[in-house]
Amino acid sequence: MSTTVSFEIPREVLRASRMTEDDLRRELALHLFEEEKLSFGKARALAEMSVWDFQKLLGSRGLPVHYDAESYENDRETLTWLGRI
C-alpha cells in the first residue's frame, strides 16, 4: 500500500529562494541522495525525472552515483511496486 505525504511551503519561501516547486523537489531529492538517505531510484522518483535526466543532473552537480547492492534491491522494490517488473 502506498501513501503520500504532503506539506505546505509558503509562497514567500518559494519567492525568496527563486525556485519553482519542481526546482525545490529536485533540490530535496539531490540532497537526500547525496546524504545517502535515498537510493538513486527513490531520489529520481522524488525528483520526478527520468533515469537519464536524473543522471545528467547528478553529473552537472558533480555528484557521483553511489550504487551498491542495497541500492539495487531498493530499486527492484520500487520497480516492482510500480508494476514495471
ROFI-551342 format. One line per field, with one value per residue: residue number from 1; residue in one letter; x negated, y negated, z negated of N, C-alpha, C, CB in turn. Coordinates in nm, 2 decimals. Glycine has a CB too. Layout:
# ROFI-551342
k NUM, ...
r A, ...
n.X X, ...
n.Y Y, ...
n.Z Z, ...
ca.X X, ...
ca.Y Y, ...
ca.Z Z, ...
c.X X, ...
c.Y Y, ...
c.Z Z, ...
cb.X X, ...
cb.Y Y, ...
cb.Z Z, ...
END
This chain:
# ROFI-551342
k 1, 2, 3, 4, 5, 6, 7, 8, 9, 10, 11, 12, 13, 14, 15, 16, 17, 18, 19, 20, 21, 22, 23, 24, 25, 26, 27, 28, 29, 30, 31, 32, 33, 34, 35, 36, 37, 38, 39, 40, 41, 42, 43, 44, 45, 46, 47, 48, 49, 50, 51, 52, 53, 54, 55, 56, 57, 58, 59, 60, 61, 62, 63, 64, 65, 66, 67, 68, 69, 70, 71, 72, 73, 74, 75, 76, 77, 78, 79, 80, 81, 82, 83, 84, 85
r M, S, T, T, V, S, F, E, I, P, R, E, V, L, R, A, S, R, M, T, E, D, D, L, R, R, E, L, A, L, H, L, F, E, E, E, K, L, S, F, G, K, A, R, A, L, A, E, M, S, V, W, D, F, Q, K, L, L, G, S, R, G, L, P, V, H, Y, D, A, E, S, Y, E, N, D, R, E, T, L, T, W, L, G, R, I
n.X -0.08, -0.05, -0.13, -0.09, -0.26, -0.21, -0.32, -0.31, -0.46, -0.53, -0.45, -0.61, -0.85, -0.92, -0.93, -1.14, -1.35, -1.37, -1.29, -1.10, -0.83, -0.90, -1.17, -1.25, -1.17, -1.35, -1.59, -1.57, -1.56, -1.81, -1.98, -1.90, -1.98, -2.26, -2.33, -2.30, -2.05, -1.85, -1.80, -1.93, -1.71, -1.48, -1.53, -1.53, -1.27, -1.14, -1.23, -1.09, -1.19, -1.33, -1.54, -1.78, -1.77, -1.80, -2.05, -2.20, -2.16, -2.28, -2.54, -2.59, -2.61, -2.83, -2.80, -2.86, -2.73, -2.63, -2.61, -2.51, -2.47, -2.25, -2.12, -2.05, -1.86, -1.67, -1.58, -1.48, -1.26, -1.11, -1.06, -0.91, -0.69, -0.59, -0.50, -0.66, -0.83
n.Y 0.12, -0.22, -0.54, -0.90, -1.18, -1.51, -1.85, -2.19, -2.47, -2.79, -3.05, -3.27, -3.16, -3.01, -3.22, -3.38, -3.20, -3.19, -2.97, -2.71, -2.49, -2.25, -2.28, -2.29, -2.04, -1.88, -1.97, -1.88, -1.61, -1.57, -1.64, -1.46, -1.22, -1.27, -1.27, -1.01, -0.91, -0.85, -0.61, -0.59, -0.54, -0.60, -0.87, -0.97, -0.93, -1.10, -1.34, -1.34, -1.27, -1.13, -0.84, -0.89, -1.17, -1.24, -1.13, -1.29, -1.54, -1.48, -1.46, -1.71, -1.85, -1.74, -1.52, -1.19, -0.88, -0.66, -0.34, -0.05, 0.29, 0.28, 0.05, 0.14, 0.34, 0.18, 0.03, 0.24, 0.31, 0.07, 0.07, 0.30, 0.23, 0.03, 0.18, 0.24, 0.45
n.Z 0.00, 0.08, -0.04, -0.04, -0.14, -0.23, -0.24, -0.33, -0.17, -0.22, 0.01, 0.00, -0.07, 0.15, 0.34, 0.22, 0.25, 0.51, 0.66, 0.83, 0.76, 0.87, 0.89, 0.62, 0.53, 0.68, 0.57, 0.31, 0.35, 0.46, 0.25, 0.05, 0.17, 0.20, -0.07, -0.12, -0.20, -0.05, 0.21, 0.55, 0.72, 0.57, 0.51, 0.77, 0.84, 0.65, 0.75, 0.98, 1.24, 1.54, 1.56, 1.71, 1.72, 1.45, 1.39, 1.56, 1.42, 1.17, 1.27, 1.36, 1.13, 1.02, 0.86, 0.76, 0.86, 0.62, 0.60, 0.48, 0.36, 0.19, 0.28, 0.53, 0.47, 0.34, 0.57, 0.72, 0.56, 0.58, 0.86, 0.88, 0.72, 0.88, 1.08, 1.29, 1.31
ca.X 0.00, -0.13, -0.07, -0.15, -0.27, -0.22, -0.34, -0.30, -0.57, -0.48, -0.49, -0.72, -0.98, -0.95, -0.97, -1.27, -1.45, -1.37, -1.27, -0.97, -0.80, -0.98, -1.31, -1.26, -1.16, -1.48, -1.70, -1.55, -1.60, -1.96, -2.03, -1.88, -2.07, -2.40, -2.35, -2.27, -1.93, -1.76, -1.87, -1.91, -1.57, -1.39, -1.56, -1.49, -1.12, -1.10, -1.26, -1.00, -1.27, -1.37, -1.68, -1.88, -1.77, -1.85, -2.19, -2.26, -2.15, -2.38, -2.67, -2.61, -2.64, -2.95, -2.77, -2.88, -2.63, -2.68, -2.51, -2.56, -2.37, -2.13, -2.05, -1.99, -1.74, -1.57, -1.53, -1.40, -1.14, -1.04, -1.01, -0.80, -0.58, -0.54, -0.45, -0.74, -0.89
ca.Y 0.00, -0.34, -0.67, -1.02, -1.28, -1.64, -1.95, -2.32, -2.56, -2.93, -3.11, -3.36, -3.08, -2.99, -3.35, -3.41, -3.11, -3.20, -2.84, -2.66, -2.37, -2.14, -2.30, -2.26, -1.89, -1.83, -2.00, -1.79, -1.48, -1.57, -1.65, -1.33, -1.13, -1.30, -1.23, -0.86, -0.89, -0.79, -0.54, -0.66, -0.52, -0.68, -1.01, -1.00, -0.93, -1.22, -1.45, -1.32, -1.28, -1.00, -0.79, -0.96, -1.31, -1.25, -1.11, -1.42, -1.64, -1.45, -1.49, -1.86, -1.90, -1.67, -1.42, -1.06, -0.78, -0.56, -0.24, 0.07, 0.40, 0.23, -0.04, 0.22, 0.40, 0.07, 0.00, 0.35, 0.30, -0.04, 0.11, 0.40, 0.15, -0.05, 0.27, 0.25, 0.59
ca.Z 0.00, 0.09, -0.09, 0.00, -0.25, -0.17, -0.34, -0.27, -0.17, -0.20, 0.13, -0.03, -0.07, 0.29, 0.40, 0.17, 0.30, 0.66, 0.71, 0.85, 0.68, 0.93, 0.85, 0.48, 0.53, 0.73, 0.47, 0.20, 0.40, 0.47, 0.11, -0.02, 0.24, 0.17, -0.21, -0.12, -0.27, 0.06, 0.32, 0.68, 0.78, 0.49, 0.53, 0.90, 0.83, 0.58, 0.84, 1.09, 1.35, 1.59, 1.51, 1.78, 1.68, 1.31, 1.40, 1.61, 1.32, 1.08, 1.33, 1.37, 0.99, 0.98, 0.76, 0.81, 0.84, 0.53, 0.63, 0.42, 0.36, 0.12, 0.38, 0.64, 0.41, 0.33, 0.70, 0.76, 0.49, 0.64, 0.99, 0.85, 0.67, 0.99, 1.17, 1.41, 1.32
c.X -0.09, -0.05, -0.15, -0.15, -0.29, -0.25, -0.34, -0.43, -0.51, -0.53, -0.61, -0.86, -1.02, -1.00, -1.11, -1.38, -1.47, -1.36, -1.13, -0.95, -0.89, -1.12, -1.34, -1.26, -1.29, -1.59, -1.69, -1.59, -1.75, -2.03, -2.02, -1.96, -2.21, -2.43, -2.32, -2.15, -1.82, -1.85, -1.85, -1.77, -1.47, -1.41, -1.51, -1.34, -1.08, -1.12, -1.16, -1.08, -1.30, -1.51, -1.78, -1.89, -1.83, -2.00, -2.26, -2.26, -2.26, -2.52, -2.69, -2.64, -2.77, -2.92, -2.78, -2.76, -2.68, -2.57, -2.57, -2.44, -2.24, -2.05, -1.98, -1.86, -1.63, -1.50, -1.44, -1.26, -1.05, -0.98, -0.90, -0.68, -0.51, -0.48, -0.53, -0.82, -0.81
c.Y -0.12, -0.46, -0.78, -1.12, -1.41, -1.74, -2.09, -2.40, -2.70, -2.98, -3.21, -3.29, -3.05, -3.11, -3.39, -3.33, -3.12, -3.06, -2.81, -2.54, -2.26, -2.15, -2.26, -2.10, -1.83, -1.85, -1.91, -1.65, -1.47, -1.56, -1.51, -1.22, -1.14, -1.25, -1.08, -0.83, -0.83, -0.72, -0.63, -0.66, -0.60, -0.83, -1.06, -1.02, -1.06, -1.34, -1.45, -1.34, -1.14, -0.96, -0.87, -1.11, -1.33, -1.22, -1.23, -1.53, -1.61, -1.49, -1.64, -1.92, -1.83, -1.57, -1.28, -0.97, -0.67, -0.45, -0.10, 0.18, 0.35, 0.13, 0.04, 0.29, 0.30, 0.04, 0.12, 0.34, 0.19, 0.00, 0.21, 0.32, 0.07, 0.05, 0.28, 0.37, 0.68
c.Z 0.00, 0.02, -0.04, -0.12, -0.18, -0.28, -0.26, -0.28, -0.14, -0.07, 0.11, -0.03, 0.07, 0.36, 0.35, 0.23, 0.45, 0.73, 0.74, 0.76, 0.73, 0.89, 0.71, 0.46, 0.57, 0.63, 0.35, 0.23, 0.41, 0.34, 0.04, 0.04, 0.20, 0.02, -0.23, -0.20, -0.18, 0.16, 0.45, 0.73, 0.70, 0.51, 0.67, 0.91, 0.76, 0.67, 0.96, 1.23, 1.41, 1.54, 1.58, 1.74, 1.54, 1.31, 1.46, 1.50, 1.21, 1.14, 1.34, 1.24, 0.94, 0.87, 0.82, 0.78, 0.75, 0.54, 0.58, 0.42, 0.30, 0.21, 0.49, 0.59, 0.39, 0.46, 0.75, 0.69, 0.55, 0.77, 0.98, 0.81, 0.78, 1.10, 1.30, 1.42, 1.24
cb.X 0.10, -0.16, -0.07, -0.09, -0.39, -0.08, -0.48, -0.18, -0.68, -0.51, -0.37, -0.70, -0.96, -0.83, -0.88, -1.27, -1.41, -1.49, -1.33, -0.94, -0.65, -0.96, -1.35, -1.15, -1.04, -1.51, -1.69, -1.40, -1.54, -2.01, -1.97, -1.73, -2.05, -2.43, -2.25, -2.39, -1.87, -1.67, -1.82, -2.01, -1.54, -1.40, -1.71, -1.54, -1.07, -1.19, -1.40, -0.88, -1.41, -1.37, -1.70, -1.85, -1.63, -1.78, -2.22, -2.18, -2.01, -2.38, -2.67, -2.48, -2.52, -3.05, -2.62, -3.00, -2.57, -2.70, -2.48, -2.61, -2.42, -2.17, -2.15, -2.09, -1.78, -1.63, -1.65, -1.47, -1.17, -1.13, -1.12, -0.84, -0.63, -0.65, -0.31, -0.84, -1.04
cb.Y 0.00, -0.38, -0.66, -1.08, -1.25, -1.68, -1.94, -2.40, -2.51, -3.02, -3.19, -3.43, -2.95, -2.93, -3.46, -3.40, -2.96, -3.28, -2.74, -2.63, -2.33, -2.14, -2.45, -2.32, -1.84, -1.89, -2.15, -1.79, -1.44, -1.69, -1.76, -1.29, -1.14, -1.44, -1.31, -0.79, -1.01, -0.89, -0.40, -0.60, -0.37, -0.64, -1.04, -0.90, -0.81, -1.23, -1.44, -1.42, -1.35, -1.01, -0.64, -0.95, -1.37, -1.15, -0.98, -1.47, -1.64, -1.30, -1.43, -1.92, -1.87, -1.77, -1.44, -0.99, -0.72, -0.61, -0.23, 0.05, 0.52, 0.16, -0.14, 0.33, 0.47, -0.05, -0.02, 0.49, 0.27, -0.16, 0.17, 0.50, 0.05, -0.13, 0.24, 0.13, 0.58
cb.Z -0.12, 0.24, -0.25, 0.12, -0.35, -0.10, -0.41, -0.33, -0.06, -0.31, 0.19, -0.17, -0.15, 0.36, 0.36, 0.02, 0.26, 0.71, 0.61, 1.00, 0.68, 1.08, 0.87, 0.40, 0.61, 0.86, 0.43, 0.15, 0.54, 0.55, 0.03, -0.02, 0.40, 0.18, -0.29, -0.17, -0.34, 0.12, 0.34, 0.78, 0.77, 0.34, 0.52, 1.00, 0.76, 0.45, 0.89, 1.08, 1.32, 1.75, 1.54, 1.93, 1.69, 1.22, 1.49, 1.73, 1.25, 1.05, 1.47, 1.43, 0.90, 0.93, 0.71, 0.75, 0.97, 0.38, 0.78, 0.28, 0.29, -0.01, 0.44, 0.68, 0.27, 0.27, 0.80, 0.73, 0.34, 0.66, 1.07, 0.74, 0.56, 1.05, 1.21, 1.41, 1.27
END
